[in-house]
Structure formats: C-alpha cells, structure tokens
Amino acid sequence: MLLIRKTVASVATCAILLLLVYVKGHTFALATSRQDVSQESDSTLNGTSLQSSIDQIRSRQKRAVEDVTDDDEEYVTSQVRGGREASEIGTCSEGLLLPLWMPQRPITSGDRAIRGFVYFMLMIYLFVGVSIISDRFMASIEAITSIERNVTVKGPKGEKQTMRVRIWNETVANLTLMALGSSAPEILLSVIEIYAKNFESGDLGPGTIVGSAAYNLFIIIALCMVLIPKGETRRIRHLRVFMVTASLSVLAYVWLWVILSVSSPGIVEVWEGLVTLIMFPLTVLWAYIAERRLLVYKYMDKNYRMNKRGTVVAGEHDSVELGGDEPKRLVNFNSSANAYNEARLEYIQLLAELRQKYPDADLDQLEMMAQEQMISRGNKSRAFYRIQATRKLIGSGNLMRKIQERAHDDLTQVKAQLHQFSDEDDEPTRIYFEPGHYTVMENCGEFEVRVVRRGDISGYSKVEFETQDGTASAGSDYVGKKGALTFPPGVDEQRFKIEIIDDDIFEEDECFYIRLFNPSENVNLTVPQIATIMILDDDHAGIFAFADSLIEVSESVGVYDLAVMRYSGARGTVIVPYWSEDVTAIGGRHFGEVRGELIFENNVSEQYISIPILEESKYQKDVKFKMHIGEPRLAPDDELLEKIKEAEQKSPKDLTELERILLMSRPRNGELTTTYIRIRESQEFKATVDKLVARANVSAVLGTSSWKEQFKDALTVVPADESEFDTDEDVEEDVPKCFDYISHFVCLFWKVLFAFVPPTDICGGYVTFVISIFVIGVLTAVIGDAATYFGCVLNIKDSVTAICFVALGTSIPDTFASIIAAKQDETADNCIGNVTGSNAVNVFLGIGLAWSIASIYHMANGTTFNVEPGTIGFAVALFCGSAVIAVGVMMYRRVNSSIRAELGGPKTSKWIHASILISLWCIYLVVSTLEAYDIIQI
C-alpha cells in the first residue's frame, strides 16, 4: 500500500506540474500560432517560399524543421521534428504504426481532453502488454544464461569431483542480456524513433532513457531503502562491480553532454555515435575484469568473508563486509568447488533443521521441503524478480506455487533415477534361488527351498535341480533329491522340500548344496543358482560370534540389527552379554549406546542386537564404533546346567564318555567377539543431495515447457504470493482476491496473445528470445506513436511526455521487482547494482545504437545528423549532478558506523536519506519541464 501511495503521489505531482505547464503552453501556442499564420500569409502574398516561413518559425522557437512538403499549403504540418510545431498550430503528424485520430481541425478543448485521456489509457494498456511480453523475454534470457557445463575440480584432499557450473558469468549476464531484457522498451523506442522520423533526431527516445535513469536511481532506490523490514539492512556484495557501473552510469551522461554541448554542438558525428556504442562492450569487459580480479585487481585483497551462518556469501573472487557486528573470519578456497560444496552444506543444514521441526515427517517430505527452500533461497537474477512482480500485478503469478511444484518434480525425477529399473516384461526370464543360503537344525525334519522366476513370466519355463554333498553326506545327514520344476504362465515361484536326518552323535556343523541346471529355452540361470544349506548340530550349546569383523551401515538405516551367530550346536538356552564402545562415532550423537544380554532359546541359531543409528544427514560421513559380546553362559533354569556343573567337579580321569561330550558341548565364544560398525552417509542421500543441488535453479521455474502450460497459465487466476517464500508457517491455501480477478480479466487479451510465443524449452530459449524482442519492438513503436499523439493533443512537448509518462510506464515493473528483491535477497545487488548497470547500458546501447545508425545514414547521404542540445542536454547535465549526490548518499550510508548498509537501517536515517533522493527526482522533473517550455532560460 505504501508503494501504491507513493506511485499515486508521483503521478499526481506530474499531473499538477503538467496542468500548470499546459496553461502556459496552451496560451503560448495560440499566440505563436496566430503570429505564425499571419507571417506565413504575409510571406505567401509577398511571394516568399514556404521554406523561408519555416526557417523563421525554426529560429523563433529554437527548433529545427527538417522537411516541409510542397503539397500542403494550408498548414505547416509535415516532417517537423517530434511534431512540435505541428502540435503548436493545432495538428499532429502521422505516426509509424498507430493511425492518426481524424479529423485534426477544428477540434474543441473538450475533444482534446477526451483524446488525451484515450491516448493516456492506451499507453497504460500498451505498457501492461510490454510488461507481460517482457516476462517471456526475460524467461528466455534466464534459460539462455542458465546453460551449464560439466567441470572437474580438485577437492581439499586432492580428490577430483565433477560438478555443473553455468557458462555465463553472472556479471556479464546482468550487464548484457539481463540489462537488455529490463531496458528493451527504452532502447527499442530510441532506435524506432530514429527510423520513424527518417533518421532525424527526436526527443521521445532520449528523453525516456534519461527520465527512466532518473526514476530508477532516485525513486526505486528510495523505495527500496525505506521498505526494508524493520531492523534489517542490505549491503552491496559486488562492491567493485557496483563502483564500475555507478561510475560509468554517470560518465555515460557526462559523455552525452559533451557530445551535445562541447564536442560538436548540435551535431552528432559518426565517431561520436560509434564511441558511445563501443562503450557498451567496454563497460561489460571492465566490470568482468573487476569481478574476476584480473589485471590490476589481482593485486588487491583476495580474502572471502563469511556471514553469521558460517557460509561464504561473497561472489566469485569477491571480498565484502556484510555486517559490522559479524566476526571477520577469512578463508581461501577454489571458488567453483567451494560454491558447489557450500550449496550442498546448505541443503543438508536445511534438511537437519526441517527434521527437528517436523520429526514425524518422512524423508521424502523433508527432502521436498528442503529442495523448495533451496530454490527459493538460491541466487536469483533480476529476471526472477521482474517476472515475479509483473505476475503479481496481472493476477497470474504465485511463483511460490511453481517452486513447490518444481521441488516435487525434481525429487520425483531424482528418486526415479536412483531407483531406475528396467521394465521386467522386456527382460529375459531369470530363475534363481531366493534366498541362496539356508541354516537348519539337525532335528528340523524337513525344510522348504524356494526358487523364483523373474522377467518375462508369460510363458512356460522349466529347470532341473539336484543335491550335492559338501561336509554333509546324503544318506547319513540328509536325504538326497533330484527333480524338475515347472513354471506355468504367470507363476513366479516354485518350492520343494529337503529332509534332514537327525542323530544323537555330537559333530561339527555340516553343509551340502542344491544346484539348478538344464533350464528350458529362453531361460537364464542367474546367481544364486546354487543354494548352500548349513546343518547345525543340536547336541551342542553352540559357539557364538559375529559374522564379520567390519560392518558398514548407512546413516539412513534408522535401526541396524546386528546379527550374533550360533553355530556348531543349538542345544539349550544360552545368555550372551553385549555392549557398545565409542571409537570415532560417539554414543548419543552418531548411534544409540546399547548394553544388554541376548537370550538364545533351544534350537535358536541367530539373534540380533538392535542399534539405533542417529541420522545427521551429514555429507561424506565416516565414523565407527565397536560392538562386543561377552562369555556366553547357560540359563540358570536350563536342564544341562546342573549336569555340566557336576561333570566339572570331577577329575578328567573319572569322566565318562558321555560327561566328556557334555563338557565339550558347553557354550563358548568364537573368534569374532568384537566387530566394528562403520557409519557412512547414505549413498542414496548423497546422490540425492548432489542431484537436487544441481537442480536448485530458479530458471526452470520461470520458463515453460509446452504451449499447453502457457495457455493454462494464461487462463488461470492465481492469487498473488503474499508469503514471500516463507515456508516455515503452515498457512491455508490462498484463494484469488477481487483484485486478482480484475487484473486477470484486464490483462487476459495480452496473456492469451503471448501464450502463442514458443516455450523457453524450445532451442534453449533462443526462439522465445527472438520472437519476444520482435513483439516488444512492435508494441514500443505503437507506444511511441500514442505518446506523441498524447502530447500533441494536449500541447505537451515530447521531451516532457517522455520524462513524466513514458519513463514511468517503462519503469513501474522494475520498481516492484526491485522492492521484492530488496526484501527477499540478503544483499542489495539486485536492486541497486542493477539500476546503475542498466542506466549505463541504456545510454551506450540505446542512444549509441540509434545515433550511430542515424549519423552513418546522414554521412552516406552527404548530410549531418543534427541534434539540438536544448532540453535533452539540460536534462542530462541536471541528472549528472543529481546522480553524484545520490551515489554519495549511498556511500555515506555504507561507511556510517550506525548504518553500514545502502538499504534499511534505523528508521530516521533511512527516511531522511530516502527523502533526499525523492527530492532530487522532483527537482529534476520540475526543472527539466520548466526548461522545456522556456520558463527557465539556459
């Protein structure tokens, strides 16, 4: 609401100013018109030429009339620069695309007011259209600048890791394609105006560029300064880049003043236009050198400063101070590798925070929430904020919802990649044992063996099996068996039974095998095609041990069941103590400490120790601890315990054979009574982090993949995103408000029309780029005609129309975008740095290109390209002085110990400094307008 009030106040200021100027200009125009017509009549009667009359008008009004047609003797109406003299005598010149509202004479003051209102509303509607197609244009630029490539870098320990990095440098992208995207209307208006006026100069294009620069520098920064949330500040991160663009943004307008008033007053030569144009790539190169620390910059400070969260926030090879109260810890590293690692650490930290906040949520939900916040917190270009602002205004833009959908899609695709299996119906038929190992007791009688079929199970399959001796022998330890298994269509498993022979003789554990062979046609035998059967003797209490000396577990396992094996017997009830011991893993932090006893009942050959594994979601985690088992003992109520105690009291000579066997059957430990448990990060989690971090890019949120998606977005009313990416609160789903519906239906024509523009996924966004800039050019040409007609019917000069209306219309989307960027970003680069960069690019590219084309055209025709300094020269000089003051105010805020930031800070100081900037804009507006009507003489 504050922004709306300020915008209304700005428009009201322009309206009041123009009302005063209109009264003055209208009176002046009538008097001049009568005098001009009288002199024209006298000149005609005296036999003087029409060209002589025009020369007199040009001298008296300080405006150059370039061409006058010979076939219109009733009025002086054609080929007058900007249509100014034509307006003053009551008529308007024909525009490039927009038809002229006829008749031109005679019309009353009421007719003029109605026509002015219609042209004004038409300009507003056209500005809305330009904003919407500019979003498509910016989305294509974001897709182009988001192209990535694989690079290999060395980690801290020398290990190589592959990551994806953007091909486009951030600074180069911001000063080229991004600046072109946000300033395309101003740049194209300047070029189109030159063509529309037969390569003669006009006031509308240059005036819009200068007026837009003043509005951006003064009003946008002032609004961003005061609308920062209370108690927060925003500092420029790429300070060197800002200093380069700020200096060049002022020097650009100083150079314009030199061209218009010093170098060749009133004439723009070819070399001047080309130098202006060449300054554009030089600006980009200089900013790139500063950002990359090349040439002289490499001898400057190369340290990186960390923010309060302990993560590096400076850009590539940049060093800034983000807060006076933050610890000044410095760290050096390879920027590419560190940026990638920092993104992974931030993702893992987010995941840990969300796990604490939502302990009942499963991992997939937490990962989706973390990915959502990663995208929303990630570095955003000016394209993101521009599109977000425009969509809010036209009722079709909850980017938060698109981010949520994108996060869900990303997680789904990543999980699908990590668990990708081929369609089993397309695979050959496979037959194997499942499981491939069986442990049975000697007294079990018989047990069942399972054979499974996988792959194509639509036909008949057959396989044969047979038993083979190992340490166990067929006939004495088990009953040998041989046979065939048949799988009818749709059947995926078959079972058969094997009989075990029991005896009362104590013996070691024995094993035998069962193998599959001779499969039918088109059937493959796969591992395990041989099953191992272990027969445990039931006449011994057993030997207890771990299966392996080192066991690796994933931290995502939750609870790990550690197996304790009982072999060489399973008779009696045995108690086995166990406990854990810290090594590099710490109990209570990495795992839950355990201590207790396992109870092996009679004929039980395996028991498990449940160990809680505490998940930290730590990347590249590698810690371990020990698990021990103590001496096993028979349970106090076991019937063998008393017999064994009696046998132990006798001397070995007195022991009977049965008692010796009894003593040999006592429970004891095997070799592996200690095992190491190694906790590693979840490979799935690691892979998920790597893939999701690589996908945490807002460019896909801005772009579209199909025409269906575009038309769906165009026809759907979406509530404005009021949450500002705050996903910490559980809020009810927003519904569109009245303003959303009004905005949607007002803009519906543009939405549907521009839904025909190809999606950004086609050819990497290049097709969208070309078509969008063409459409922007057409709309800009119509805006130029409407603005000229608007000024003509109300006797407002083109230079004043450009500064007060066209410049505001082209800058309103940037205003909202900068405010959103100021609130959501941690730095001020997207709302301050981009303003200065855009101002410099507008001059070098917008005016430089237009003037280069016009001057080359005139040189080829043997004429000169004349540009009267007049209002534009005065406005440029006035802006330069004001811009120096504005940059000085921001630098003062940066070094001031009580503020230390360009935006935000204490309430009193930010309002004072914002008032200074707003006052500079008002002074610029008033003085430039008064000078245009010769109320102020220069």
Residue pairs with C-beta under 8 A, 6 or more apart in sequence:
2 226
2 227
3 223
3 227
3 815
3 816
3 819
6 219
6 223
7 812
7 815
10 219
10 808
11 808
13 922
13 925
14 804
14 805
14 808
14 925
17 804
17 925
17 926
17 929
18 794
18 796
18 800
18 804
18 929
21 796
21 800
21 929
21 930
21 933
22 794
22 795
22 796
24 933
24 935
25 795
25 796
25 797
25 933
26 795
28 933
29 87
29 88
29 89
29 795
32 60
32 61
32 88
33 88
33 89
33 90
36 53
36 57
36 76
36 88
36 89
37 89
39 53
39 56
40 53
40 76
43 49
43 52
43 53
43 56
44 50
44 53
44 73
50 68
50 70
50 73
50 76
51 68
53 76
54 65
54 68
54 76
55 65
57 65
57 76
57 85
58 64
58 65
61 84
61 85
61 88
62 868
62 870
62 934
63 80
63 81
63 84
63 85
63 868
63 870
64 81
64 866
64 868
65 79
65 80
65 81
65 85
66 79
66 80
66 81
66 198
66 200
66 866
67 78
67 79
67 198
68 76
68 78
68 79
68 80
69 78
69 79
72 78
75 86
75 89
75 90
75 91
75 105
76 85
76 86
76 89
77 86
77 89
77 91
77 93
77 104
78 86
78 93
79 93
79 198
80 86
80 93
81 197
81 200
81 201
81 202
81 203
82 197
82 202
82 203
82 204
82 788
82 797
82 798
83 92
83 93
83 788
83 792
83 798
84 797
84 798
86 92
86 93
86 792
87 791
87 792
87 793
87 795
88 795
90 104
90 105
90 106
90 107
91 104
91 105
91 792
92 100
92 104
92 788
92 789
92 792
92 793
93 100
93 788
93 792
94 100
95 196
95 784
95 785
95 786
95 788
95 789
96 192
96 195
96 196
96 781
96 784
96 785
97 778
97 781
97 782
97 785
98 782
98 785
98 786
98 789
100 789
101 115
101 789
101 793
107 115
107 793
112 793
112 794
113 794
115 789
115 793
116 790
116 793
116 794
119 786
119 787
119 789
119 790
119 793
120 790
120 805
122 786
123 783
123 786
123 787
123 790
123 805
123 806
123 809
124 809
126 779
126 782
126 783
126 786
127 783
127 809
127 810
127 812
128 394
128 746
128 747
128 750
129 750
129 754
129 779
130 185
130 776
130 779
130 780
130 783
130 810
131 390
131 393
131 394
131 812
131 813
132 390
132 394
132 747
132 750
132 751
132 754
133 750
133 754
133 757
133 772
133 775
133 776
133 779
134 181
134 182
134 184
134 185
134 386
134 390
134 772
134 776
134 813
135 386
135 387
135 390
135 391
136 754
136 757
136 760
136 768
136 772
137 181
137 184
137 768
137 769
137 772
137 773
137 776
138 178
138 181
138 182
138 382
138 383
138 386
138 387
138 702
139 383
139 387
139 702
139 703
139 704
139 760
139 765
139 768
140 703
140 760
140 765
140 766
140 768
140 769
140 772
141 173
141 177
141 178
141 180
141 181
141 383
141 765
141 769
142 381
142 383
142 384
142 698
142 699
142 702
142 703
142 760
142 765
143 699
143 702
143 703
143 760
143 761
143 764
143 765
143 768
144 168
144 177
144 764
144 765
144 766
144 769
145 166
145 168
145 173
145 177
145 178
145 381
145 699
146 166
146 168
146 697
146 699
146 700
147 166
147 167
147 168
147 764
148 164
148 165
148 166
148 167
149 164
149 165
149 167
150 162
150 163
150 164
151 162
151 163
151 164
151 165
151 336
152 160
152 161
152 162
153 160
153 161
153 163
153 334
153 336
153 337
153 340
154 160
154 161
154 334
154 337
155 161
155 337
161 337
161 340
163 336
163 337
163 340
163 694
164 694
165 336
165 340
169 288
169 291
169 292
169 316
170 291
170 315
170 316
170 379
171 238
171 241
171 284
171 287
171 288
171 291
172 284
172 287
172 288
173 381
174 381
174 382
174 833
174 834
174 837
175 245
175 283
175 284
175 287
175 837
175 841
176 284
178 381
178 382
178 383
178 834
179 834
179 837
179 838
179 841
179 842
179 845
180 187
180 841
180 845
181 382
181 383
181 386
182 382
182 386
182 814
182 817
182 834
182 838
183 212
183 838
183 841
183 842
183 845
183 846
184 773
184 776
184 780
185 776
185 779
185 780
185 783
185 810
186 205
186 208
186 209
186 212
186 807
186 810
186 842
186 846
187 209
187 842
187 845
187 846
187 849
188 773
188 776
188 777
188 780
188 781
189 204
189 205
189 208
189 780
189 783
189 784
189 806
190 205
190 206
190 208
190 209
190 846
190 847
190 849
190 850
191 205
191 846
191 849
191 850
191 853
192 205
192 777
192 780
192 781
192 784
193 202
193 204
193 205
193 784
193 850
194 200
194 201
194 202
194 205
194 850
194 851
194 853
194 854
196 202
196 781
196 784
196 785
199 853
199 854
199 857
199 858
199 865
200 854
200 865
200 866
201 268
201 854
201 865
201 866
201 867
201 868
202 798
203 797
203 798
203 799
203 802
203 871
203 872
204 784
204 787
204 788
204 798
204 799
204 801
204 802
204 806
205 784
205 802
205 846
205 847
205 850
206 802
206 847
206 872
207 798
207 799
207 800
207 801
207 802
207 803
207 806
207 807
207 871
207 872
207 875
208 802
208 803
208 806
208 807
208 810
209 842
209 843
209 846
209 847
210 253
210 802
210 803
210 807
210 872
210 875
210 876
210 879
211 802
211 803
211 804
211 806
211 807
211 808
211 875
212 807
212 810
212 811
212 842
213 249
213 253
213 839
213 842
213 843
213 879
213 883
214 803
214 807
214 879
214 882
214 921
214 924
214 925
215 807
215 808
215 811
215 921
216 811
216 814
216 835
216 838
216 839
217 249
217 835
217 836
217 839
217 882
217 883
217 886
217 917
218 882
218 886
218 917
218 918
218 920
218 921
218 924
219 811
219 815
219 917
219 918
219 921
220 811
220 814
220 815
220 818
220 831
220 835
221 818
221 831
221 832
221 835
221 886
221 890
221 902
221 903
221 917
222 913
222 914
222 915
222 917
222 918
222 921
223 815
223 818
223 819
223 914
224 234
224 818
224 819
224 821
224 822
224 828
224 831
224 832
224 903
225 902
225 903
225 904
225 910
225 913
225 914
225 917
226 910
226 911
226 914
227 819
227 822
227 823
228 234
228 822
228 823
228 903
228 904
228 905
228 910
229 823
229 904
230 907
232 904
233 323
233 899
233 900
233 901
233 903
233 904
233 905
234 822
234 825
234 826
234 827
234 828
234 831
234 901
234 902
234 903
234 904
235 320
235 321
235 322
235 323
235 827
235 828
235 894
235 900
235 901
235 902
235 903
236 242
236 320
236 827
236 828
236 829
236 832
236 833
236 894
236 902
237 313
237 314
237 315
237 318
237 320
237 322
237 827
237 828
237 829
238 291
238 315
238 318
238 320
238 829
238 833
239 318
239 320
240 290
240 291
240 297
240 318
241 287
241 290
241 291
241 833
241 837
242 829
242 832
242 833
242 836
243 290
244 283
244 286
244 287
244 290
245 283
245 287
245 833
245 836
245 837
245 840
246 836
246 887
248 279
248 283
248 286
248 836
248 840
249 836
249 837
249 839
249 840
249 843
249 883
250 880
250 883
250 884
250 887
252 279
252 839
252 840
252 843
252 844
253 843
253 876
253 879
253 880
253 883
254 880
255 276
255 279
255 843
256 276
256 843
256 847
256 872
256 873
256 876
257 873
257 876
257 877
257 880
259 268
259 272
259 276
260 266
260 268
260 867
260 869
260 872
260 873
260 876
261 869
261 873
261 877
263 269
263 272
264 272
265 869
266 866
266 867
266 868
266 869
267 864
267 865
267 866
267 867
268 851
268 854
268 855
268 865
268 866
268 867
269 855
269 864
269 865
270 852
270 855
270 856
270 859
272 851
272 855
273 848
273 851
273 852
273 853
273 854
273 855
273 856
273 865
274 848
274 852
276 843
276 844
276 847
276 848
276 851
276 852
277 844
277 845
277 848
277 849
277 852
278 848
279 844
279 848
280 841
280 844
280 845
280 848
283 840
283 841
283 844
287 837
288 294
289 295
289 297
290 297
291 315
291 316
291 317
291 318
292 316
292 317
293 300
293 302
293 317
301 319
302 317
302 319
302 332
303 319
303 330
303 331
303 332
304 312
304 314
304 318
304 319
304 330
304 331
304 332
304 333
305 312
305 313
305 314
305 319
305 320
305 321
305 322
305 326
305 328
305 329
305 330
306 312
306 313
306 326
306 327
306 329
306 330
306 331
307 313
307 322
307 323
307 326
307 826
308 323
308 326
308 327
311 342
311 345
311 346
312 331
312 333
312 338
312 342
313 322
313 826
313 827
314 320
316 335
316 339
317 335
321 328
322 826
322 827
323 900
324 897
324 900
340 693
343 374
343 378
343 693
343 696
344 619
344 689
344 690
344 693
345 619
346 374
346 377
347 370
347 371
347 374
347 689
347 692
347 693
347 696
348 617
348 618
348 619
348 689
350 370
350 373
350 374
351 366
351 367
351 370
351 617
352 616
352 617
354 361
354 366
354 369
354 370
355 361
355 366
355 615
355 617
357 728
358 365
358 366
358 369
361 369
363 556
364 411
364 415
367 411
367 688
367 692
368 407
368 408
368 411
369 407
369 727
370 692
371 407
371 410
371 411
371 692
371 695
371 696
372 403
372 404
372 407
372 727
373 725
373 727
374 692
374 693
374 696
375 403
375 406
375 407
375 696
375 697
375 698
375 701
376 400
376 403
376 725
376 727
377 725
378 696
378 697
378 698
380 698
380 821
380 824
380 825
380 830
381 698
381 830
382 817
382 821
382 830
382 834
383 702
384 399
384 698
384 701
384 702
385 817
385 818
385 820
385 821
385 824
385 830
386 813
386 814
386 817
387 397
387 399
387 702
388 397
388 399
388 721
388 817
388 820
389 813
389 815
389 816
389 817
389 819
389 820
390 397
390 813
390 816
390 817
391 397
391 398
391 399
391 718
392 720
392 721
392 816
393 743
393 813
393 816
394 743
394 744
394 746
394 747
394 750
394 751
395 717
395 718
395 720
395 736
395 739
395 740
395 741
395 742
395 743
395 744
395 747
396 713
396 714
396 716
396 717
396 718
396 744
396 747
396 751
397 718
397 720
397 721
398 718
398 719
398 720
398 721
398 734
399 701
399 721
400 721
400 723
400 725
400 727
401 718
401 721
402 701
403 698
403 701
403 725
406 700
406 701
410 692
410 695
411 688
411 692
414 687
414 688
414 691
414 692
414 695
415 688
417 691
418 684
418 687
418 688
418 691
424 454
424 455
424 456
425 455
425 456
425 458
426 456
427 454
427 455
427 456
428 455
428 456
428 522
428 523
428 524
429 453
429 454
429 455
429 456
429 457
429 459
429 461
429 522
429 523
429 524
430 453
430 454
430 455
430 523
430 524
430 525
430 526
431 451
431 452
431 453
431 454
431 461
431 463
431 487
431 516
431 519
431 523
431 524
431 525
431 526
431 529
432 451
432 452
432 454
432 516
432 525
432 526
432 527
432 528
432 529
433 449
433 450
433 451
433 452
433 514
433 516
433 528
433 529
433 530
433 531
434 450
434 451
434 452
434 493
434 528
435 450
435 528
435 531
436 527
436 528
436 530
436 531
436 532
437 528
437 531
437 532
437 534
438 447
438 449
438 531
438 532
438 533
438 534
439 533
439 534
439 536
439 605
439 606
440 447
440 500
440 533
440 534
440 535
440 536
441 500
441 535
441 536
441 538
441 570
441 603
441 605
442 500
442 502
442 503
442 535
442 536
442 537
442 538
442 539
443 500
443 502
443 538
443 603
444 500
445 499
445 500
445 502
446 497
446 498
446 499
446 500
447 497
447 498
447 500
447 533
448 495
448 496
448 497
449 495
449 496
449 497
449 498
449 514
449 531
450 493
450 494
450 495
451 463
451 465
451 485
451 493
451 494
451 495
451 496
451 516
452 492
452 493
453 461
453 487
453 491
453 492
453 493
453 494
454 492
457 487
457 489
457 490
457 491
457 492
458 489
458 490
459 489
459 522
460 486
460 487
460 488
460 489
460 520
461 486
461 487
461 519
461 520
461 523
462 484
462 485
462 486
462 487
462 519
462 520
462 523
463 484
463 485
463 516
463 517
463 518
463 519
463 520
463 523
463 525
464 482
464 483
464 484
464 485
464 516
464 517
464 518
465 481
465 482
465 483
465 484
465 485
465 496
465 514
465 515
465 516
465 517
466 480
466 481
466 482
466 483
466 514
466 515
466 517
467 474
467 478
467 480
467 481
467 482
467 498
467 512
467 513
467 514
468 512
468 513
468 514
468 515
469 512
469 513
470 510
470 511
470 512
470 513
470 532
471 508
471 510
471 511
471 512
472 478
472 510
472 511
472 512
472 533
472 535
473 512
474 480
474 512
475 501
476 501
477 500
477 501
477 510
477 512
477 535
478 498
478 499
478 500
478 501
478 512
478 533
478 535
479 498
479 499
479 500
479 501
481 496
481 498
483 496
485 494
485 496
486 494
487 494
498 514
498 533
500 535
502 538
504 539
505 539
506 537
506 539
506 540
506 569
506 661
506 664
506 665
507 537
507 539
508 537
508 568
509 534
509 535
509 536
509 537
509 567
509 568
509 569
510 534
510 535
510 537
511 532
511 533
511 534
511 535
512 533
512 535
513 530
513 531
513 532
513 533
514 530
514 531
514 533
515 529
515 530
515 531
516 525
516 529
516 530
517 525
519 525
534 567
536 542
536 566
536 567
536 568
536 569
536 570
536 605
537 568
537 569
537 570
538 569
538 570
538 571
538 603
539 569
539 571
539 661
539 665
540 568
540 569
540 570
540 571
540 664
540 665
541 569
541 571
541 572
541 574
541 632
541 634
541 640
541 665
541 666
541 667
542 566
542 567
542 568
542 569
542 570
542 571
542 574
542 600
542 605
542 632
542 667
543 566
543 567
543 568
543 569
543 667
543 668
543 669
543 670
544 564
544 565
544 566
544 574
544 576
544 600
544 629
544 632
544 667
544 668
544 669
544 670
544 673
545 564
545 565
545 567
545 629
545 669
545 670
545 671
545 672
545 673
546 562
546 563
546 564
546 565
546 627
546 629
546 672
546 673
546 674
546 675
547 563
547 565
547 672
548 672
548 675
549 672
549 674
549 675
549 676
550 675
550 676
550 678
551 562
551 675
551 676
551 677
551 678
552 678
552 680
553 560
553 613
553 677
553 678
553 679
553 680
554 613
554 679
554 680
554 681
554 682
554 683
554 684
554 685
555 590
555 613
555 614
555 615
555 616
555 617
555 618
555 621
555 679
555 680
555 681
555 682
555 685
556 615
556 682
556 684
556 685
557 613
558 612
558 613
558 615
559 610
559 611
559 612
559 613
560 610
560 611
560 613
560 677
561 608
561 609
561 610
561 611
562 608
562 609
562 610
562 611
562 627
562 675
562 677
563 606
563 607
563 608
564 576
564 578
564 598
564 606
564 607
564 608
564 609
564 629
565 605
565 606
565 670
566 574
566 600
566 604
566 605
566 606
566 607
567 605
567 670
569 665
570 600
570 602
570 603
570 604
570 605
571 602
571 603
571 640
571 665
572 602
572 634
572 635
572 638
572 639
572 640
572 667
573 599
573 600
573 601
573 602
573 634
573 635
573 637
573 638
574 599
574 600
574 632
574 633
574 634
574 635
574 667
575 597
575 598
575 599
575 600
575 632
575 633
575 634
575 635
576 597
576 598
576 600
576 607
576 629
576 630
576 632
577 596
577 597
577 598
577 629
577 630
577 631
578 594
578 595
578 596
578 597
578 598
578 609
578 627
578 628
578 629
578 630
579 594
579 595
579 596
579 627
579 628
579 630
580 587
580 591
580 593
580 594
580 595
580 611
580 625
580 626
580 627
580 628
581 625
581 626
581 627
581 628
582 625
582 626
583 623
583 624
583 625
583 626
583 676
584 623
584 624
584 625
585 591
585 623
585 624
585 625
585 677
585 679
586 623
587 593
587 625
588 614
589 614
590 613
590 614
590 616
590 623
590 625
590 679
591 611
591 612
591 613
591 614
591 625
591 677
591 679
592 611
592 612
592 613
592 614
594 609
594 610
594 611
594 612
594 627
596 609
598 607
598 609
598 629
599 607
599 635
600 607
600 632
609 627
611 627
611 677
613 679
615 682
617 685
618 681
619 681
619 686
619 689
620 681
620 686
621 679
621 680
621 681
622 678
622 679
622 680
622 681
623 678
623 679
624 676
624 677
624 678
624 679
625 676
625 677
625 679
626 674
626 675
626 676
626 677
627 674
627 675
627 676
627 677
628 673
628 674
629 669
629 673
629 674
630 673
631 668
631 669
632 667
632 668
632 669
633 667
634 640
634 641
634 644
634 666
634 667
635 641
640 662
640 665
643 662
644 662
644 663
644 666
647 655
647 659
647 662
647 663
648 663
650 659
655 663
702 760
703 759
703 760
703 761
703 765
704 710
704 713
704 759
704 760
704 761
705 759
705 760
705 761
706 759
706 761
707 755
707 756
707 758
707 759
709 759
710 755
710 757
710 759
711 752
711 755
713 751
713 755
714 748
714 751
714 752
714 754
714 755
715 748
715 751
715 752
717 736
717 740
717 741
717 744
718 736
718 740
719 734
719 735
719 736
719 737
719 740
720 737
720 739
720 740
722 734
723 729
723 731
724 820
724 823
724 824
725 824
736 744
744 751
754 775
757 768
757 771
757 772
757 775
758 767
758 768
758 771
759 768
760 768
762 768
783 806
783 809
787 798
787 801
787 802
787 805
787 806
788 798
788 801
790 796
790 801
790 805
791 797
791 798
791 800
791 801
797 871
797 932
797 933
799 870
799 871
799 872
799 875
799 928
799 932
800 871
800 928
800 929
800 932
800 933
803 875
803 925
803 928
803 929
804 925
804 929
814 838
818 830
818 831
818 834
818 835
819 831
821 830
821 831
822 828
822 830
822 831
822 903
825 831
828 901
828 902
828 903
831 903
832 890
832 902
832 903
836 887
851 865
851 867
854 865
855 865
857 865
858 864
858 865
870 932
871 928
871 931
871 932
874 928
874 931
874 938
875 924
875 928
875 931
878 924
878 927
878 928
879 924
882 920
882 921
882 923
882 924
885 916
885 920
886 917
886 920
889 913
889 916
889 917
890 902
893 899
893 900
893 901
893 902
893 905
893 909
893 913
894 900
894 901
894 902
896 909
898 905
898 906
898 909
899 905
899 906
899 909
899 910
903 910
904 910
927 936
930 936
931 938
